[in-house]
Amino acid sequence: MLINLCCESREEVDRLVAKALAAGGTTYDQPGDLGFMYSHSFVDPDGHGWGLFHISATPG
């Protein structure tokens, strides 16, 4: 299962991934930056995949 969450900011994406890793989660990739969209993901200790992303109103 992969759960996707839209975050309010790039910082929120990074903060939530950091909290998940501190709680025993793992990540299998690096953050992705497409200019208009920033994303990162993790797998929680129960094995659920989480994709976090932020889409900005303006590219950059």
Secondary structure, DSSP 8 states (H G I E B T S, - for coil): -EEEEE-SSHHHHHHHHHHHHHTT-B--S--EE-SSEEEEEEE-TTS-EEEEEEE-SS--
